[in-house]
Amino acid sequence: MASNMEPVAVNSQKHDPAWKHCQMFKAGDRVQLKCIYCGKIFKGGGIHRIKEHLAGQKGNAATCLRVQADVRMQMLESLNGVAVRKRKKQKLAEEMSGFGNPGNSIVEVVNNSCGLNSDLVLLPVPEMIEHDGEMDVDGDREDGMSGKSSVRKKKGRVRKAPDVLNSSNASLVVYPAGNSKRASSVVNMAVGRFFFDVGLPADAANSPYFQPMIDAIASQGAGAVGPSYHDLRNSILRNVIHEVKYDVDQCTTAWGRTGCSILVDEWDSGKGITFVNFYAYCPEGTVFLRSADISRAIDSADILYELLKEIVEQVGLKYVLQVVTTIEDRYVIAGKRLTDTFPSIFWTPCAGHCIDLMLQDIGELPRVKMVLDQSRSISRYIYSNADVINMMRRYTFGVDLVDIGTTRSFTNFMTLKRMIDIRHSLQSMVTSEEWMESSYSKDQEAYAVLDTISSQSFWSSCASITRLIDPLLRLSRIVRSQKMPAMGYVFAGMYRAKEAIKKELGTKEEYIIYWSIIDRRWEQLQRHPLHAAGFYLNPKFFYSLEGDGHFHIRSLVYDCIERLVPDQKVVDKIMKETAAYHSGAGDFGRKMAIRARETLLPTEWWLTYGGGCPNLARLAIRVLSQTGCLIQHKLDKISLENLHKRTNSLEHKRLEDLVYVQYNMSLKHMASGDKQHEGVDTISYEHIDLVEDWVTEKEFCSDNPARKGWMDVDPPAVNVNAVQLGSQIDDVQALGAGFDDSEIFEAANDSEEDIANKNIGNESL
């Protein structure tokens, strides 16, 4: 809790029963309440919001997952009593103000009861509205007389709205300002109907533009009219194109200083159509360039080469440092041919793809596969039953068992790590009286789950595998990050991964199995000049090297300089300036520069302290500004499919602009981190490709009448509390410093013949 929060004693005159279950604090002039069970702090809403929180009643507060059952029942009874008293008071007020007079219209009634100067919110209400317990709109008076304009309040009813506006679909109801609960209910239903009618996925609400759209509509008040079909296709699209082009120009302007990487992403529509999308990455953001249909030349390296050549020429050869693709043979051939045509650029395999292949291979090792299968059995059982899901989320304080990653392999090992984090919660659940007395704990599968969760050897194996894999997971997150260039960290990250495996397993005959997998998948990157230069030019890592056993890294850096700097005079200047960098002379040796090695990004460090070596600093900034991975983001591809269909030439240009807008808007918010993925439901169909092995049963049992449905499942927590999941260490900070294991560097310096021999040995394992 913040240090400026002072505890305040609860006054003895406060008789509400909820005061016994919370603590009061004062922050300046504001009073805040804290739930004594889960620790949640409420900065507003008073004791009523605490009561809703404890009762688990839907409203303005999240449900407390740790409150005792008897306390929850007491809070529910108290809320029901308040509701009864409120309805009686409202009825008396209606009788005194003539609220039930059938001669008044809806607006007149509200004006009479609230005052003509009251702030009002006018909201369009659909013909059928389901209210949540306080207000009902009805066409019949309580005394049995008919009156279309009458309004009365009643709990838990569904009524037809009065047709006072002569509209076949909607009426207009006036709510006093401040009735946010009622207004939100109407807005939510209206948004929901729109989503379901047009088939938008629920995670479209995660768009960074969703809430601003709601705010803009609300700011216009009643009577705001949405854009027409033709407005969206013409004037609005045209204006958004201008906005997007401005953002793109901000990125392309930075290419002169940082250079850029061309990213090549292939996508299969599942309908026999294969697209390849081209992007340009720099620290200012990733830009979508164009898309091409390669369905008829899917295996042609020549076609891919021609496309890559066109893109490099479109961007400008002087800006491009590397072209990043996957490691399929056709891309390898096309990439190497491209570097022959343009000697000043590199072809680079996607580091994220290589790491994912490592995780796949490691997941197939017998020891690891057995633990993953046991873990999946636990998960599948929990996610097959609504009651068990709810129980699990109560014991884990809303944290889900499955942690969704960017790929299946990433999801597998992230979930294994998540299980370690919530181990004690799972053990508490299966040994609780609630579990023992439940009907679903009596079947054979439940006994197997109980045995596994109670097994010390199972958890020891999980912890050991997690320690082996965690550095690879961290490196994967680094290389996939859109917020920070990864080139300066990849080499160090792979060193840490091999170091952790060696420390965990101890004997060479055990860790060499994992090392062989890494070397086989990392073959084309472990001696890549660009990654070696990123390591060498990152001051945090370079100055922590010990001895002279790493000359091969410097040799790779020289290869990088010769390729990226075609001007021999500039090359000579760079080589002279490296002497000052090696010795830490000049500004490089200042105390503030030494401290900043740990605190500044490598590019910022060179901008700040590299003024005495301008040519080397310019090269360092360009190298350290690159990514090592293709982008990973979900985007609706309908427009992309339509783009490659035969259509009117004018409409085709419009579709090109629409795809350009969609992709670049999405990429902008990926880079800024504005796009949120919190509160994703593990069992949601949008992510089934990633979590299928963890949540899908062998066969459906939906015909069981005793089995509860999806409406009985409590949603997962919106935020995962880092305290609940143990200490969280920044991925870059976890790389640390110090690289003194010569065996790891020797493996990185193996000849191609040595690598080939290792691969043969690995295939025999």
N, C-alpha and C positions, 0 to 999 in steps of 0.2 A: 504494500500500500504506500502511496506517496507520503513523503515526510510531512507535508503541510496539512495532513488530515488529523484533526484533533478529536478524540472520542468525547461524546456528550452523553451524560446520564439521561435515561428515559424518564420523563416526568411521571410522577405517580398518578397524575390526573388523566393520563392516556390509558383508557380502558379497553381499547380494541385488542382482541386476543393476539393479533399478529405482532404486537410490540414485543411479546415474549420470545419471538423467533428471529429477531433482527437486532442489529446494533446501529447506533446513530453516531455520525461523525459530522464535523463542521470543517469546511474548506473555505476560508474567507468568510463571506456572508451567506454562503450556500450550505444547506443541510443535506447530507447524503445518507442513505440507508444501505446496510450491508446484510445479506442473508447469512445466518450463522451456519448454515449447512453446506452451501456450495461456494460461499465467498463472493457471490455476484454483488456488484455495487450499483445502486440506483441513484442517479443524479436528479431525478424528478419523478413526479407521479405520486409521491406520498406513500402512506401506509397501504392504500388500496392497491397500488401496483405490487407491493411486496406480497399482499394477500393473494392476488392473482398468480403471482410467481409460485407461491407455496402450494396453492390449490391445483396448479396445472391447468388452469382455465385459460382458454384462448382469449387473448386480448392484447394489451400493450406490453406484456412482459413474457420473457421466455420461461419455460417450465423448469422448476428446480428438480434435478435428477437425483438428489440425495436426501430429500426430506422424508421423514418417517410417515408411514401410512396413516397413523392416527392423527398426526398433525395435518396432513393433507385433507383428511375428511373434516376435521374441525374448521379449516379455512373455507372449504366448500359450503359447509352449513352456514358459516358467517356471511359469505357472499350471497347465498340464497336469501338470508334474512334481510340483508341490505336491499336486495332487489325487490322484495315484497313491500318493504317500507317505502321504497322509491316510487313504486307503482301506485300505492295508496295516496301518497303525497301529490303525484302528478294528476291523479283522477280528481282530487279535491281542487287542484289549481284549475283544471279544465272546467269544472262546474262553476267555479267562481268567475272565470273570465269568459264564459259563454263559448267555450271551445267547441262544443258539440252542435252549435247552431247550424242547421243545414243550409241557411241562406248565405253563408260565407264561402268564398272561394278559398283555395289552399293558400294563396299568397295573403289574402285578407286575414285568415286565421292566424298565420304566423306573425303578421304585422301586429295584430291585436294582442297576441300573447307575449311577443318579444319586444314590442315597441318599434315605431317607425324608423328610429335611428339605429337599430341593431344591425350589425354586420351580418349579411346573409351570403350563403353559398348556394348557387343554383346548379343543380346537377340533373342531367337527363337520366331518367330511370326506365329500364326496360319494362315491358308489360307485366312480366312475372318476376317478382323479387322475393328471394328467400332472406328474411331478416334473421338476425342472430340473437334475438331474445329481448329487445327493448321496444321496438316500434313496429307497428303494422299499419299498412295502408289498406283501407277496406271501403267498400261501397255501402255497407249497412251500418246503421246506427245501433247503439246498445239497446235502445228502447224498441227496436224492431222496425222502426220507420226507415224507409229507403231514402238515401240522399247521396248522390254521387260525389259531392264535394266534401263529405264528412271525412274526418281523419280521427282515428282512435288508436290507442296504444295497447298492445297485447303481446304476450310472449310466445315465441316458438311457432308462429303460424306463417303460412304462405298464402298471400292474397293477391288479388288483381288490382293494379293501380287504377285510380280514377281517370277517365278519359277527358280531362279538362282542357286539353290542348288540341282535341280533334285529330290526334295522330294515331295511325293504325299500329305503330310499333313502340312508341315511347311517350311518356309523359314527363312533366317537369316538376320535381319535388324540391322544395326550398328547405335547406337545413341551416339552422343558426351557426354562425362561425364558431369554431371550436369543437364542433361535433365531428372530430377527425375520424373516429372509429366508424361512424355511419358512412361518411364520405369515402373512406378507404374501401369499405365493403363494396360499395357501388362501383368504384373505379376498378377494383380487382376483378369483379365479375365481368365488366365491360372489356377489360384487357384480355381476360381468359377466353371470352367468346370469340374475340378477334383471332387470338392465337390458334384456337382449335378449328376455327372455320377455314383458315388459310393453310393449316398444317405446319405452323412454325414449331420447332422444337422448344422445349421449356428453357433450355440453356440460352436461347436468344435473349432472355431477360438479363443475362450477364453482360450484354453488350454495353460498352461505356456510353453509348448514345441513348440507351433506353430511358434512364431516369431524367436526363436533360429534355427528352421529348415530352415526358409527362409534365415536367415543370413548365415547359414552354406553353403547353396546352392550358394548364391551370392558370398561368399568368394572364391569359386572355379572357378569363371569366366565361360566363354562360354565353352560348351562341357562337362559340368559336367553330369555324368550318374547316374541315381538313382539306388537303389538296386533292385535286381530281386525278383521274388516270392520266390525262394528257399533261397536267402540271408535273407529275412525277417523271414522265418520259421526256419532257422538254425543258422548261425553265429551271426546275429544281435540279435535275441532273446536270444541266449546263453550269449552274452556280457551284454545285459540289465539285465538279471537275476542276473549276478554277481554284477552289480551296485545296484540293488534293495536289494539283500541280505546284502550288506555292510550297507545300510541305516537301514535295519531291525535289524542288529546286534547292531547298535548304540542305538536303542530303548531297545532291550532285555538286554543289558549290564546295563542299568539304573534301571532295575527292582529290583536289589539287594538293591538299596538305596531308591527307591520311592514305590516299590510294583507296582501292576497293577490291573486293573479292566477288567473282561471278559464281553464283550458286545455281546448280542445275537439279531440279526436283522433278522426278518422274511420278506420274499418277495414273493408275488404272481405274477407269470408271466402272468396271465390272460388267460392261455391256460390249466388250470387244473393242473398246476405244482406249488408246493410251496417249496421254498428253505429257509434254515436257514443258515445265515452266522455268523461266529464267529470272533471277533476281540479282541485284547488286547490293552488297553489304558494305557499310562503313559504320564507325561508332555513332554517327548521327542518326542512323536508321537503315532499314532494309527497304529497297525499292523494287517493286514488281516491274519487269521490263516487257515481257511478251510471253505468249504461249504458242506451242506448235503441236499439231496432231502428227504423231509418228507411228500410228497404227499399222500402216502399210509397209513401214521400214523399221519394225521394232528391233530387228537383229542387225541392222546395218550400221556399222561403225562409221562408214563414209558419210551417211546422212547426218549422224550426230556431229561429226567433225565439221561439216559445212555449217551446221547451225551454231556451233560454238564459235567458229571463225566469224560469222556474221555478228554475233553478240559482242565479241571483243572489239570488233571494228566499230560497232554502234556506240559502245561505251567510250572507247578511245584507248588505244594501246598504252598510252603514257600513264593512265590511271590504274590499270589492272595489274595486280601482283600475282594472283592465282585464280584458277578455275577449280571449284570444288564439286565433285560428283561422288556417286556411290562406286563400289569396287567391282561391278560387273565387267566382264571381259570387254564388252563393246565400248564401255566408257574408258577403260584403261587404254585401249587402242586409240580411241579418238583423242583422249587427253594427251598421250605421248606424241601423237602426230601434230597436235596443236602446238605443243612446246617446241617442236622442230620448226614449225612455221614462224612462231614468235619466240625467239630465244630469250626474251626478257621477262617471261612469265613462267609460273609453275603450274603443273597439274597436281592437285592434292586430293587424296581419298578422304571421304567424310569420316572424321574421328568418331562422331557419335555412332555411325553405322558400325565401325570397327569394334567399338566397345560393346555394342549390343550383340554382335556375333560372339564376342568373348563370353558374355553372360549366358548366351544360349548354350555354348559348348560346356561351360562350367556347370550349368543346370542339368546336363545329361550325365555327369559323373555319378557313379552309383551311390556314393555316400550322400551327395547333395540332392540327388533326385529322390531318394528315400525320405529325407526330411521335408522336401517341398511337397511330396505326395501326402505325408501325414498332416502337414499344415493345411493343405487344400481340403482334406477330409473334415477338419474342424470347421473351416470357413463355410464349406458347402452345407454342413448341417445347420449352422447358425443362421445362414441366409435363406434357408428353406422354410422357416417357421416364423410367423409374425411375432409371436410371443417371445421366442428366443432372441430375435433381433432386438426387440424392445428391452428385454432384460440385459442383453449385452451392452446396449447403449447407455442404460442406467448405470451399470457397474463401471463403465469406462468414461462416464461423464460426457456422453455424446460423441466420443471418438470412435470412428469406424475401424473395424479390423483390417479391411483391405485398403491399401494406399495406392491410388491410381497413378501410374507413371506414363511416360510417353510411348512405351512399347510393352509388349507382353513380358519380355524378360526383365525389363526394368520394374514392372509391376510386381513380378514374382519376388524379387529380392527386397524391394521396398516394403512389401507386405510382411515378409519374414522379419525384417527389422522392426516394423510396427508391432508385430506380435510380441517381440522381446520387450518393447516399451510398455505394453499393456498386460504383460504376463500375470502380474499379481491380481489385476482386476479380473482376468479370466479365471484364475484359480479360485478367487473369492466367489465368483458366480457359481461354478460347478460344485462348490462345497457348501453353498448356502442352503438354508432350510427351504427357501422359495423354490430352488432347483430340485431338491430332493422330493418335495411334495407334489411337484408338477407331473402331469401325465406324460409330457413329452420327454421326460428324463428316464422313462422306463423301457424304451425300446433298445434293441441291440446296438444300433448306431450311436445312441446317446451314451451307452456304457463305453464304447470305443473312444468317444470324444473325451469322456471323463478320465479314462486310463491315460490317454495321450497328454492331456493338459496336466495331469498329476505326475507325469514321468519326469524325473530329474535328468535322465540321459537325453530325452528329447530336447529339453531346454538348453542343455549344455551343447548339444550339436547345433541348435539354432544360433546360439551365441557365437560359437566358433566360426560358423559359415558367415555370419554377419560381419565379424571382424575381418575375415578374408576379403569379403566383397565390398565393404563400405568405402574403401578408397576408389574403387571403380565407379561406384554410384556417385560419389562426390565429383569425380572427374567428368562423368557424363553430364551432371548438372552444370558444371563450369563451361563445357564446350557447347552446350545447347543454350546457354544464356544469351538473351538478346540485349541485356543491359550493359554487358561488359565484354570487350574483345578477349578471346580466349587464347590467342597465339602465344602469349608469354607464360602460360601455365600448363600446357599440354605435356611437354617433356617432363617437367617436375612431377605432374600428376601420375604419369605412368611409372616413374621411379618409385613414388610412394606406394603404388599398388603392389609392385613386385617386392618392395621392402616389407610391407605388411604381411604378405603371404609367406615370406621367408621366416619372419619372426614368429608367426602363428604356428607353422608346421615344423620348423626346426631342422629336420633332416632333409638333405638334398633329394633323396629318392622320393620324398613326398611333395616338396614344393616345386620340383622340376616339372611335375605333371601340369601344374597350373601355369608355370612360366612358359612351357612349350605352347600351351593354348594362346597365351598372350602374344608370344613372339610370332606365331603363325598368323594371327589376325592383325598384328601391328607391323608386319614385315615392311610394308611400303611407307610407313610413317616413322619408324624408329631411327631411320637414317635420312629423314627428309630435311634438307637444308633450311627450310623456312621455320620448322619447329625447333631445330637446333639453334637458329638465330634468335627465336623468341626467348628461349631459355638463357642464352648468352647475354642478351640485351636487357633482361629483367634484373635490375640491380639487387633485388632481394635474394635471388638465387645465385647470381654470378659471384657476388662477394662472399658467399658462404661455401664456395668450392674450396677444397683443401688439396694441396699437393699439385703435381704436374701430370697426374694420370688421366687427364681429360683433354688431351691435345686433339683427339679426333673430333670433339665438338667444335673446336676452333677451326679445324679444317673444313667442316660443313658450313660454318659461318662464312668462310672465304668463298666457298661455292655460291652461297647466297648473294654475297656482294657482287661477284662477277656476273651473275645472271641479272640481278635487279638494276645494276648501275652500268649502262653501256658506255658511258663517258670515262675513258681511262684516266684522265686528269682528276676527275672526281674520285675515282677508285683510289688513286695514290694519296689524295688528301685524307680519305677515310682511314686508310691503313696507318697513316701517321697519327691520326687522332685516337686510334685504338690504344696507343701506348699510354696516353693520359688516363683512359678509362681503366686499363689493366692495373695501373699503379695507384688509382684513386687520387690523382693529382688535381691541383686547381680547385675549382668549385666542387668537383666530385668528392673531395676529401673534407669538405666543411662538416662540422658537427651536425648542423641542421640537415645537410644532405644525407648523412649517415642515418640519422633518425628517420628521415622521410622515406628511406628504402622500405620500411615496414608499413608506412601509413598512406603513401600516395600510390595511385595507379602508376604503372611503369611509364605510360605516355606522359602523365603529368610530371613525373620526376624528370624526364628528359627535357620537357618544355621549361622546367624551372631551373635546372642545373646544367643543362647541356649547351649553354651559350658559348662556352669556350671551344667546343668541338661541333660547329654547326653542321658539317656534312654528315658526321656520324649520327648526330642527334636527328637530322632529317630522315636518315635511313631507319633509325631505331623507331621513330614515331610511325613510319609507314608499316614496318613489320609488325610492331606491337598493336596496331590498330585493326588487325585482321581476325576473322573468325576461323574456326577449324571444323565447322559442322554445318550441314544443311539445316534449314529452318524446319520447325515442327509446329504446325498450327492447323486447327480445324476450320474449314471454311466451306460454305455451301458451294458446290461445283455446278449447280444447274446452269448458271449463266455461261460457265466455261464450256459445258457440253453444247449449248445452243450456239456458242460462238463458232464452233467448227462444223456446223450444219450449213447446208446450202440454203441461202436466203436472199432477200432483197439487198442490194449493195449498200443502200442508205441505212437500212436496219442493221446490217452487219457492222457498219462503223459505229452505230449507237451501242451495239453489244460489246464491241471492243472497248469503248469508253466506260461502259458499265462494269466490265471485268476489271479494268484499270482502277476504277474507283473502289470497288469492293476489296480487292487485294491490298491496295495501298492504305486504305483506311484501317484494315485489320493489322497490317504490319506496323503502322505508326503506333498503335496502342500496345502491341507486343513489346516494342522497344522501350516504351515509356513505363511499362509495367502497370498501365491503367486497367488492363483487362483482368477481371477477377474470375477465379475458379473456385471460390469458397462455397461450401454448402452443397457440393455435388453429391448426389445420392449414388452409392456404390452399385445398387441393383438397377440403375437406370439404363434403358436400352441404348442410349447414345454412346455408352462406354463399354458395351458388352464385348466388343472385340478384344479389349484389353484385360477384362476381368472374368471372362467366361469360365476359365478353369477354377475360379474361386467362388463363384456364386451360382453356377448352373448345376441343377441336379441331373442325375443320370436319366430320370424320367419324371414327367410332370404328374403331380397328384392333386390337381385342382378339382377333381370330382369328389373329394372328401368333404362332406357337408360340415364336419366339425372344424375344418381348417379355416383359419381366419384369412382375410384378403388384404390387399394393399392398403385399404383405408384404415386398417388397424395398426399399421406400422408407423412408429414415431420417426420423424425426420432426423437425420444426423445433425451434429453440432455444426453451426456456421463457421466457427473458428476452432482450430485445434490449439489448445493451450500448451505452450512449450514446456511449462512447468510439469504438466501431467505426463509428458512424453520424455522427460529427462532432459539433460543439458543439451543445448543446441549449439554447435560450433560452426562458424562460418566456413564454407567449403574452401575458400582461398586461404584463410588463416590456418586451416588444418594441414595445408601443404608444408608449413613450417620452413625451416632452413637447415642446411647441412646435408651434404651428399658425399659420404665417405665410403660407401660400399663399392669397392672396385669390381666385384663380381657382376653387379647390375650394369655398370658401364661397359664392362667387357662383353656382356651379352648384347648390349646395344651396338657394339662395334663389330659383331660377328660378320664374317664374310657371307656372301650369298650361298656359297657351298655349305657353310656351317648351318645356315638357316634351313637349307634344303634337307640336310641330314636330320635336323631336329624335327622337321615336319614328317619325315618318314617314320621316325621313332614315335611321334605322337599318334600317327595313324594306327600304329600297332597296339596302342594302349587300350 
